[in-house]
Amino acid sequence: MKYFQEMIAQKKRSIFLMPEISLTPQMSQRLQNHFGNSVVMWHSKLTPLQKKKALSAVYDGTAKIIAGPRSALFLPIKELGLIVVDEEHDDSYKSSSRPRYNARDLAIYMGKIYDIPVVLGSATPSLTTYVKFPHIRLKGGYFNSQKEFIYERGAESLSPLIMSSLQKSVTAKEQAILFLPTRANFKYLICGDCGHTHKCVFCSVGMSIHQKTRSLKCHYCNFSQAIPQVCIECKSTLLTSSRLGTAEAVKNIREEFAEARVEQFDRDVITTTNKLKKALKNFNDGEIDILVGTQMLSKGHDYHGVTLAVVLGMDNMLNMSDYRAREKALSTLIQVAGRSGRKESAKVLVQSFNEAFFSAFVDKYEDFLEDEKEYRKELYPPYKKLCRILFSHKNGIKAQDAMNEMQECLRTASDIEIVGFGKCGIERVSDKYRFEILLRADKSTDIIRAISTCRNSLAEIDMDPIEFG
């Protein structure tokens, strides 16, 4: 806020980036309360009229602070004096489709071009940022509150300890949040006899169970079908579900605590900006006792009355086939825990078989970053550059041939290493077969030079990838 004031006093303008639209209602209210009409919000959910008004304020100079997700970076802003990237660690800054840019990295690049300061803010900075840029840790908080971490050995279930903790919170008329990484009722439908997982017909991925619509739904291509009564492989009726989801957790908690006001907070329910505003307002006004949600819960929202945070699914995140799995799991836990105890003292109940790892670093994130450096050296960013080359086509043979042709060419290039190549972790998405090559090098220019020499029409280049699924 002070920095923005300085920019306005110098007749300069600022860009304030947030990782997702889900943060804009809260931030817009705070900024507008402080700076009034000199603040303009910019995001994809604005109506054509709202966009027209916002652009007019950008062009005529009345907009001194332009806030929004990554698209705000592309507005034609004159006299730019400052860029602030909030929650810089968040993967939402990286575009998952072409062009695959990272808005955080682009903000840093713009800062160099225009010779202006760039502030990267986060309670859990990425290791790349920590290593590359000078940093300062702000100590303490606005309120003096305490957090107690309690660990329970278990695998994604509403255990007696969790339910009794929620009961105490409801009885004391306090608020609680419950984090799950999985949407829907359950993640997968599995046959108890032959072990077959019911997969999407267009994607090689298990479909999620949505009891409300009585359907299986693919979270990659949105294909849905009725929940089968028998296994399509062996015709067994012994069908089981695995990996608890938010909708099922809400259903179970409502059945257990009829008096509690329980709401779901994920992309299945929060589909518009108005629904988001309403949900956050109701929770902050104390009209919701327990809020159950996915990653949306951890996105920097300010909940003052939360005295209990329940965190499930950490082990699944920790065991992902991703070099950043430890960083992402610990960051998520700290961010979710950070939604509690902002005003009152709070308990954070973590269900995990990896207490030793989480308890060692949950209050010492800098120690974790120092430890993580040793794992990454000579192998992964920020010490090496990675590039993922993706090949997708409805004809799997064409995609595979394109991959083989390019990797044979890349073998002749010096200064780069082919880490691996073959089928993607999820081989088929939206009826297209997918293959990939992963490259490693000391410098981006070595990778770019090699790719330029071995160009292929089916190749989609993802520099500094964050997706390995």
C-alpha positions as CSV (number, residue, x, y, z in Angstrom):
1,M,0.0,0.0,0.0
2,K,2.8,2.4,0.9
3,Y,4.7,1.6,-2.3
4,F,1.6,2.3,-4.4
5,Q,1.2,5.6,-2.6
6,E,4.8,6.5,-3.4
7,M,4.2,5.7,-7.1
8,I,1.1,7.9,-7.2
9,A,3.0,10.7,-5.5
10,Q,5.6,10.4,-8.3
11,K,2.8,10.4,-10.9
12,K,3.6,6.9,-11.9
13,R,1.4,3.8,-12.2
14,S,1.5,0.3,-10.8
15,I,0.5,-3.2,-11.9
16,F,-0.7,-5.5,-9.1
17,L,-0.8,-9.2,-10.2
18,M,-2.7,-11.9,-8.4
19,P,-2.6,-15.6,-9.4
20,E,-6.3,-16.1,-10.0
21,I,-9.6,-14.3,-10.4
22,S,-10.7,-15.9,-7.1
23,L,-8.6,-13.3,-5.2
24,T,-10.0,-10.2,-7.1
25,P,-13.2,-9.5,-5.0
26,Q,-11.2,-9.3,-1.7
27,M,-8.3,-7.4,-3.2
28,S,-10.5,-5.0,-5.2
29,Q,-12.4,-4.1,-2.0
30,R,-9.2,-3.4,-0.1
31,L,-7.5,-1.4,-2.8
32,Q,-10.7,0.7,-3.6
33,N,-11.3,1.4,0.1
34,H,-7.8,2.9,0.2
35,F,-7.3,4.4,-3.3
36,G,-10.9,4.9,-4.5
37,N,-11.4,5.3,-8.3
38,S,-7.7,5.2,-9.1
39,V,-7.9,1.4,-8.9
40,V,-9.0,-0.6,-12.0
41,M,-9.6,-4.4,-11.9
42,W,-8.9,-6.3,-15.1
43,H,-9.8,-10.0,-15.6
44,S,-11.7,-12.3,-18.0
45,K,-14.9,-12.3,-16.1
46,L,-15.6,-8.6,-16.7
47,T,-18.6,-7.8,-18.9
48,P,-17.9,-6.0,-22.2
49,L,-19.2,-2.7,-20.7
50,Q,-16.9,-3.2,-17.6
51,K,-13.9,-3.9,-19.9
52,K,-14.7,-0.8,-21.9
53,K,-14.8,1.4,-18.8
54,A,-11.6,-0.2,-17.5
55,L,-9.7,0.4,-20.7
56,S,-10.9,4.0,-20.9
57,A,-9.4,4.6,-17.4
58,V,-6.2,2.9,-18.5
59,Y,-5.9,5.0,-21.6
60,D,-6.8,8.4,-20.0
61,G,-4.5,7.9,-17.1
62,T,-7.1,7.9,-14.3
63,A,-6.2,4.3,-13.4
64,K,-3.2,4.5,-11.2
65,I,-3.2,0.9,-10.0
66,I,-4.2,-1.9,-12.4
67,A,-4.9,-5.1,-10.6
68,G,-5.8,-8.6,-11.8
69,P,-4.4,-12.0,-12.9
70,R,-1.8,-12.4,-15.6
71,S,-3.7,-10.8,-18.4
72,A,-3.4,-7.4,-16.6
73,L,0.3,-7.4,-17.6
74,F,-0.6,-6.9,-21.2
75,L,-2.5,-3.7,-20.9
76,P,-1.1,-0.5,-22.6
77,I,0.1,1.3,-19.4
78,K,2.2,4.5,-19.7
79,E,4.4,5.8,-17.0
80,L,4.7,2.4,-15.4
81,G,6.7,2.6,-12.2
82,L,6.1,-0.6,-10.3
83,I,5.0,-4.2,-10.7
84,V,3.9,-6.3,-7.7
85,V,3.5,-10.1,-8.1
86,D,1.5,-11.4,-5.2
87,E,1.7,-15.1,-4.3
88,E,4.6,-15.4,-6.8
89,H,5.0,-19.1,-6.1
90,D,1.5,-19.9,-7.5
91,D,1.4,-22.2,-10.6
92,S,-1.6,-20.2,-12.0
93,Y,0.9,-17.6,-13.3
94,K,2.1,-20.2,-15.8
95,S,-0.2,-20.6,-18.9
96,S,-1.1,-24.2,-19.5
97,S,-1.9,-23.5,-23.2
98,R,-0.1,-21.7,-25.9
99,P,1.7,-19.4,-25.5
100,R,3.1,-21.2,-22.4
101,Y,4.5,-18.1,-20.7
102,N,4.9,-17.5,-17.0
103,A,3.5,-14.1,-16.0
104,R,5.9,-13.9,-13.0
105,D,8.9,-14.3,-15.3
106,L,7.4,-11.9,-17.8
107,A,6.9,-9.3,-15.0
108,I,10.6,-9.6,-14.1
109,Y,11.6,-9.3,-17.8
110,M,9.4,-6.2,-18.1
111,G,11.0,-4.7,-15.0
112,K,14.4,-5.1,-16.6
113,I,13.2,-3.5,-19.9
114,Y,11.6,-0.5,-18.3
115,D,14.2,-0.3,-15.4
116,I,11.5,-0.4,-12.7
117,P,11.3,-2.4,-9.5
118,V,9.4,-5.7,-9.3
119,V,8.2,-7.0,-5.9
120,L,7.6,-10.7,-5.6
121,G,5.5,-11.5,-2.6
122,S,4.9,-14.9,-0.9
123,A,4.9,-16.6,2.5
124,T,6.3,-19.6,0.6
125,P,8.5,-18.3,-2.2
126,S,9.6,-20.8,-4.9
127,L,13.1,-22.0,-4.7
128,T,13.9,-20.4,-8.1
129,T,12.9,-17.0,-6.7
130,Y,14.7,-17.6,-3.4
131,V,18.0,-18.4,-5.1
132,K,17.9,-15.8,-7.9
133,F,16.7,-12.6,-6.2
134,P,17.5,-10.7,-2.9
135,H,14.8,-11.3,-0.3
136,I,13.6,-10.2,3.1
137,R,11.3,-12.1,5.5
138,L,8.6,-9.9,7.2
139,K,8.4,-11.2,10.8
140,G,5.2,-11.4,12.8
141,G,1.7,-10.5,11.8
142,Y,-1.0,-7.9,12.3
143,F,-2.6,-10.0,15.0
144,N,-0.8,-11.8,17.7
145,S,-2.1,-15.4,17.4
146,Q,-0.8,-18.9,17.9
147,K,-1.0,-22.0,15.8
148,E,-0.8,-25.6,17.1
149,F,0.0,-28.4,14.6
150,I,-1.4,-31.8,15.3
151,Y,-0.5,-34.8,13.0
152,E,-2.6,-37.9,12.6
153,R,-1.3,-41.0,10.7
154,G,-4.0,-41.8,8.1
155,A,-4.9,-41.7,4.4
156,E,-7.6,-39.2,3.3
157,S,-10.5,-40.1,5.5
158,L,-12.8,-38.2,8.0
159,S,-11.4,-40.0,11.0
160,P,-12.9,-39.9,14.5
161,L,-10.2,-37.3,15.5
162,I,-11.2,-35.0,12.6
163,M,-14.9,-35.4,13.3
164,S,-14.5,-34.7,17.0
165,S,-12.4,-31.7,16.3
166,L,-15.0,-30.3,13.9
167,Q,-17.7,-31.0,16.6
168,K,-15.8,-29.0,19.2
169,S,-15.4,-26.1,16.7
170,V,-19.2,-26.1,15.9
171,T,-20.2,-26.4,19.6
172,A,-17.9,-23.5,20.4
173,K,-19.5,-21.5,17.6
174,E,-16.1,-21.1,15.9
175,Q,-15.3,-21.6,12.2
176,A,-13.3,-24.3,10.5
177,I,-11.9,-25.0,7.1
178,L,-11.2,-28.5,5.6
179,F,-8.8,-28.9,2.7
180,L,-8.9,-31.7,0.1
181,P,-7.0,-31.8,-3.2
182,T,-9.8,-33.7,-4.9
183,R,-13.1,-32.4,-6.2
184,A,-16.4,-34.4,-6.6
185,N,-17.4,-37.2,-4.3
186,F,-14.6,-39.6,-5.1
187,K,-11.6,-39.5,-7.4
188,Y,-12.0,-43.0,-9.0
189,L,-14.5,-45.8,-9.4
190,I,-12.7,-49.2,-9.2
191,C,-13.9,-52.8,-9.5
192,G,-13.3,-54.8,-6.3
193,D,-12.9,-58.0,-8.2
194,C,-10.7,-57.3,-11.2
195,G,-9.2,-53.9,-10.2
196,H,-10.4,-52.1,-13.3
197,T,-10.6,-48.3,-13.0
198,H,-13.4,-46.7,-15.0
199,K,-11.6,-44.3,-17.4
200,C,-12.8,-41.5,-19.7
201,V,-13.4,-42.8,-23.3
202,F,-11.4,-39.8,-24.7
203,C,-8.7,-39.5,-22.0
204,S,-6.5,-42.2,-20.4
205,V,-7.5,-41.0,-16.9
206,G,-9.9,-42.2,-14.3
207,M,-13.3,-40.4,-14.1
208,S,-14.5,-38.7,-10.9
209,I,-17.8,-39.6,-9.2
210,H,-20.3,-36.8,-8.9
211,Q,-23.3,-38.1,-6.9
212,K,-25.3,-34.9,-7.3
213,T,-25.7,-35.5,-11.1
214,R,-25.3,-39.3,-10.6
215,S,-22.5,-39.3,-13.2
216,L,-18.9,-40.0,-13.8
217,K,-17.1,-36.9,-15.1
218,C,-13.6,-36.4,-16.7
219,H,-11.9,-33.3,-15.2
220,Y,-9.7,-33.1,-18.4
221,C,-12.2,-33.0,-21.2
222,N,-15.5,-32.7,-19.2
223,F,-17.0,-35.9,-20.8
224,S,-19.6,-37.4,-18.5
225,Q,-21.6,-40.6,-18.3
226,A,-24.1,-42.3,-16.0
227,I,-22.4,-44.1,-13.1
228,P,-22.3,-47.8,-14.2
229,Q,-23.8,-50.5,-12.0
230,V,-21.5,-53.2,-13.1
231,C,-17.8,-53.4,-14.1
232,I,-17.4,-53.0,-17.9
233,E,-14.5,-55.5,-17.9
234,C,-15.8,-58.5,-15.7
235,K,-19.4,-57.5,-15.1
236,S,-18.9,-57.6,-11.3
237,T,-21.3,-55.5,-9.2
238,L,-18.5,-55.0,-6.6
239,L,-17.7,-51.4,-7.5
240,T,-15.7,-49.3,-4.9
241,S,-14.7,-45.7,-4.9
242,S,-11.3,-44.3,-3.8
243,R,-9.8,-40.9,-2.9
244,L,-12.3,-38.8,-0.9
245,G,-13.5,-35.6,-2.6
246,T,-14.9,-32.3,-1.4
247,A,-18.6,-33.1,-2.3
248,E,-18.5,-36.4,-0.3
249,A,-16.8,-34.7,2.6
250,V,-19.5,-32.1,2.7
251,K,-22.2,-34.8,2.5
252,N,-20.7,-36.8,5.4
253,I,-20.1,-33.8,7.6
254,R,-23.7,-32.6,7.1
255,E,-25.0,-36.0,8.0
256,E,-22.9,-36.0,11.2
257,F,-23.6,-32.5,12.3
258,A,-27.2,-31.6,11.3
259,E,-26.9,-28.2,13.1
260,A,-23.7,-27.1,11.3
261,R,-23.8,-24.9,8.2
262,V,-21.4,-26.6,5.8
263,E,-20.5,-25.3,2.3
264,Q,-18.4,-26.5,-0.6
265,F,-15.7,-24.2,-2.0
266,D,-14.3,-25.5,-5.3
267,R,-14.8,-25.1,-9.1
268,D,-17.8,-27.4,-9.2
269,V,-19.8,-25.0,-7.0
270,I,-18.0,-21.6,-7.3
271,T,-18.7,-21.1,-11.0
272,T,-19.1,-17.3,-11.2
273,T,-17.6,-14.2,-9.6
274,N,-20.9,-13.4,-7.8
275,K,-21.0,-16.9,-6.3
276,L,-17.4,-16.4,-5.1
277,K,-18.2,-13.0,-3.5
278,K,-21.3,-14.4,-1.8
279,A,-19.4,-17.5,-0.4
280,L,-16.6,-15.4,0.9
281,K,-19.0,-12.8,2.4
282,N,-21.1,-15.5,4.1
283,F,-18.0,-17.1,5.6
284,N,-16.5,-13.9,6.9
285,D,-19.9,-12.8,8.2
286,G,-20.1,-16.1,10.2
287,E,-23.0,-17.6,8.3
288,I,-20.9,-20.7,7.4
289,D,-19.4,-22.9,10.1
290,I,-17.3,-25.3,8.0
291,L,-15.9,-24.5,4.6
292,V,-14.7,-27.5,2.6
293,G,-12.6,-26.8,-0.5
294,T,-9.7,-27.6,-2.8
295,Q,-6.7,-25.4,-3.7
296,M,-9.1,-22.4,-3.9
297,L,-9.0,-22.4,0.0
298,S,-5.3,-21.7,0.0
299,K,-5.3,-18.8,-2.4
300,G,-4.6,-16.0,0.0
301,H,-8.1,-15.3,1.2
302,D,-8.4,-13.6,4.5
303,Y,-10.7,-15.5,7.0
304,H,-10.6,-13.9,10.4
305,G,-12.7,-16.3,12.4
306,V,-11.0,-19.7,11.6
307,T,-9.7,-21.5,14.6
308,L,-9.4,-25.0,13.0
309,A,-7.8,-26.0,9.7
310,V,-8.0,-29.7,8.7
311,V,-5.6,-30.7,5.9
312,L,-6.0,-34.0,4.0
313,G,-4.3,-35.4,1.0
314,M,-0.8,-34.1,1.7
315,D,0.8,-37.5,1.0
316,N,-0.6,-37.7,-2.5
317,M,0.9,-34.3,-3.3
318,L,4.2,-35.3,-1.7
319,N,4.5,-38.5,-3.8
320,M,3.7,-36.9,-7.2
321,S,6.2,-37.6,-10.0
322,D,7.4,-34.0,-10.0
323,Y,10.8,-32.6,-8.9
324,R,8.9,-29.9,-7.0
325,A,6.6,-32.3,-5.1
326,R,8.2,-31.5,-1.7
327,E,8.0,-27.8,-2.4
328,K,4.4,-27.9,-3.6
329,A,3.2,-30.1,-0.7
330,L,4.9,-28.0,2.0
331,S,3.8,-24.7,0.4
332,T,0.2,-25.9,0.2
333,L,0.2,-27.0,3.9
334,I,1.6,-23.6,5.0
335,Q,-0.8,-21.7,2.8
336,V,-3.9,-23.6,4.0
337,A,-2.7,-23.4,7.6
338,G,-2.2,-19.6,7.0
339,R,-5.9,-19.2,6.5
340,S,-6.5,-20.1,10.1
341,G,-5.3,-18.3,13.3
342,R,-5.2,-14.9,11.6
343,K,-7.0,-13.2,14.5
344,E,-7.6,-16.0,17.1
345,S,-5.3,-18.9,18.1
346,A,-5.9,-22.0,16.0
347,K,-5.3,-25.7,15.6
348,V,-4.1,-27.2,12.3
349,L,-4.9,-30.9,12.0
350,V,-2.8,-32.6,9.3
351,Q,-3.5,-36.2,8.2
352,S,-0.3,-37.7,6.9
353,F,2.2,-40.5,7.2
354,N,5.1,-38.0,6.7
355,E,4.9,-36.1,10.0
356,A,8.8,-36.0,10.2
357,F,9.1,-34.0,7.0
358,F,6.2,-31.6,7.5
359,S,6.9,-30.9,11.2
360,A,10.6,-30.2,10.5
361,F,9.8,-27.4,8.1
362,V,6.3,-26.1,8.6
363,D,7.6,-23.3,10.8
364,K,11.0,-23.0,9.1
365,Y,10.4,-22.6,5.4
366,E,13.8,-21.0,4.8
367,D,15.4,-24.1,6.3
368,F,13.5,-26.2,3.8
369,L,14.6,-24.0,0.9
370,E,18.2,-24.4,2.0
371,D,17.7,-28.2,2.3
372,E,16.0,-28.4,-1.1
373,K,18.9,-26.7,-2.8
374,E,21.0,-29.8,-2.2
375,Y,18.4,-32.0,-3.9
376,R,18.2,-29.8,-7.0
377,K,21.9,-29.0,-7.6
378,E,23.2,-30.3,-11.0
379,L,19.8,-31.7,-11.8
380,Y,16.8,-29.3,-11.7
381,P,15.9,-25.6,-11.7
382,P,17.1,-23.1,-10.7
383,Y,20.5,-24.8,-11.3
384,K,19.5,-26.3,-14.7
385,K,17.0,-25.3,-17.4
386,L,14.3,-27.8,-18.4
387,C,12.2,-28.0,-21.5
388,R,9.3,-30.3,-22.2
389,I,8.3,-30.9,-25.9
390,L,4.8,-32.2,-26.3
391,F,3.5,-34.1,-29.4
392,S,-0.3,-34.8,-29.7
393,H,-2.4,-36.1,-32.5
394,K,-5.6,-38.2,-33.0
395,N,-3.3,-40.7,-34.8
396,G,-1.0,-42.0,-32.1
397,I,1.5,-43.3,-34.7
398,K,1.9,-39.9,-36.2
399,A,2.5,-38.3,-32.8
400,Q,5.1,-41.1,-31.9
401,D,6.9,-40.8,-35.2
402,A,7.2,-37.0,-34.8
403,M,8.6,-37.5,-31.3
404,N,11.1,-40.2,-32.5
405,E,12.2,-38.0,-35.5
406,M,12.8,-35.0,-33.2
407,Q,14.7,-36.9,-30.5
408,E,17.0,-38.5,-33.1
409,C,17.8,-35.0,-34.4
410,L,18.3,-33.6,-30.8
411,R,20.9,-36.4,-30.1
412,T,23.2,-34.6,-32.5
413,A,23.0,-31.3,-30.6
414,S,25.7,-30.5,-28.1
415,D,25.2,-28.9,-24.6
416,I,21.8,-30.4,-24.1
417,E,20.7,-33.7,-22.4
418,I,17.7,-35.8,-23.3
419,V,16.4,-36.7,-19.9
420,G,13.8,-39.0,-21.3
421,F,11.1,-39.5,-24.0
422,G,8.0,-41.6,-24.6
423,K,4.3,-41.6,-23.8
424,C,3.0,-38.9,-21.5
425,G,2.0,-39.8,-18.0
426,I,-1.6,-39.3,-19.2
427,E,-1.2,-40.8,-22.7
428,R,-4.5,-39.6,-24.2
429,V,-6.5,-36.3,-23.6
430,S,-9.5,-35.2,-25.6
431,D,-9.1,-38.1,-27.9
432,K,-5.5,-37.1,-28.8
433,Y,-2.5,-39.4,-28.1
434,R,0.4,-37.6,-26.4
435,F,4.1,-38.2,-26.4
436,E,6.9,-36.1,-24.9
437,I,10.6,-35.3,-24.7
438,L,12.2,-33.8,-21.6
439,L,15.4,-31.8,-22.2
440,R,17.9,-30.4,-19.7
441,A,20.7,-27.9,-20.2
442,D,22.8,-25.2,-18.4
443,K,21.3,-22.4,-20.4
444,S,18.0,-21.7,-22.2
445,T,19.9,-20.5,-25.3
446,D,21.4,-24.0,-25.7
447,I,17.9,-25.6,-25.7
448,I,16.4,-22.9,-28.0
449,R,19.3,-23.4,-30.5
450,A,18.8,-27.2,-30.5
451,I,15.0,-27.0,-30.9
452,S,15.3,-24.4,-33.8
453,T,17.6,-26.9,-35.6
454,C,15.3,-29.8,-35.1
455,R,11.9,-28.1,-35.6
456,N,8.9,-30.3,-36.0
457,S,5.3,-29.2,-37.0
458,L,3.7,-31.3,-34.2
459,A,6.1,-30.1,-31.5
460,E,4.7,-27.8,-28.8
461,I,7.5,-26.3,-26.7
462,D,7.1,-25.7,-23.0
463,M,10.2,-24.0,-21.5
464,D,10.5,-24.2,-17.7
465,P,7.6,-26.7,-17.5
466,I,5.6,-27.1,-14.3
467,E,3.3,-29.9,-15.5
468,F,4.7,-33.4,-15.8
469,G,1.5,-35.4,-15.7
